Amino acid sequence: IAAMPKHFAGFRPVAVQRTGVLGTTGVESAEAVRGLVEQVQPSMVIAVDALASRRVGRVCATVQLSDTGIIPGSGVGNHRAALNQETLGVPVVSIGIPTVVDAATLAVDLLEEAGVEHVDGDKLRGNRQNMMVTPQDIDQQVRDLSKVVGYGINWALQDLEIEEINALLS
């Protein structure tokens, strides 16, 4: 590992990797992270990912934290290799924010809000291909939520106050 510049001597060492998606990069996220873990040998991994929600009200409104890792793509039926302690050899904390909901879940939520009782979500889903729905302003919401998560991670990992993080990131 390269020597830390002396003006950053008070910071805890952190490595960041943005894996992208398999369809864009051609590389499984788990493989990319596993390679980085082998090289850097961190004490833990923090994995951040978008999630599919089971309720419309949770989309871009909640944050899920877990110490059991994450399986990218599993919420939309595109299961990839897991990012967890078993696959990476170090503890994995995952942070997920729901950014999509499947259309059948949206329909169930809307019908329940309209007062329809006993809605059968499984029947609505049927054998059709799932259609995923996301808010119209998803790009801005993701930018805003990524700042919130980024600030939280920085605050948790570094001995800094919010004003100092603001100054560092400005």
C-alpha positions, 0 to 999 in steps of 0.5 A: 500500500502506498504511503499516506501523504502527511496532510492526510496522516490523521485519516483512516485508510479507505479504498473505494471501488465502483464496480458498475453492472455486469452488462456494462463492465463485463465483470461480476461485482463479486469478482472485482471486489474479491480482487480488491480485497486480495490486494488491499486486505481490508478489515471489512467491506462496505457494499452499497447498492440499489434495492427493489422494494416491497412497498412503494412508500419505501422507494427512495425513502428508506435505508437498509443496513445489514451485517450479512452482505448483499447479493447484487441483482437479487431484488429484480430476479437477476441473482449475482454472486454474493458479497459477504464474509463467506465469499470475501473473507472479511466482514461485509456491511451492506447499505441498500436503498430501494430505488425500484418496485415491481409493477404488481407491488405498485398495483397491490399498494394502489388497490389497498390504498383505494380500499380494496380488501384481500388483494392477491399479489401473486395472482397479479404477478402471474407468469408475466415478466416483472416490470420495474417502476421507478420515480420520474426524478430518480436521477436527482433522488439517487444523487441526493441519497448518495450524498447522504450515504457518502456523508454517513460513511465518511462520518462513521469512518473518519474522526470528523465533524459534518462541517469538516466533511463539508469543507473536505468535499467542497 
